[in-house]
Amino acid sequence: MATEKKYPMTKEGKEKLENELEQLKTVRRKEVVERIKIARSFGDLSENSEYDAAKDEQAFVEGRITTLENMIRNAQIITEDNENSSVVSLGKSVTFTELPDGEEETYTIVGSAEADPFEGKISNDSPIARSLIGKTIGDEVTVSTPGGDMFVRITAVK
């Protein structure tokens, strides 16, 4: 039997997924069932777009529930590594300066399950994170991105 994929995440990230799962199971699932019931009352199901849309939504909700249950079951909680506080690793925030223009950016490196670039959380599988993990403050790093290489200097790790 193949080993299950582990999903590294923070404690807060796991709680967020658990809350979403609870919402899907207790609220969304019931709403979709009600929509299907109403759509059935319209008659002929072969030409009933409301019924088709409700069934599609039901499939999406059930698929998301299965995905979340799997992610939560295989969650690997990221613990703080206080010994190597200057080394970039999963769960830490890293600030770097782009070279040569000096633009500063800060990201928290998290597992793919809780990545959200708009909140400054990038996946440990992203090109930026892969290039930075294991480096320390002061290191100059080449980050290969789809848009081309980017050169950065790590200025802080928290």
Secondary structure by P-SEA (a helix, b strand, c coil): ccccbbbbbcaaaaaaaaaaaaaaaccaaaaaaaaaaaaaacccccccaaaaaaaaaaaaaaaaaaaaaaaaaabbbbbbcccccccccccbbbbbbccccbbbbbbbbbccccccccccbbbcccaaaaacccccccbbbbbbccccbbbbbbcccc
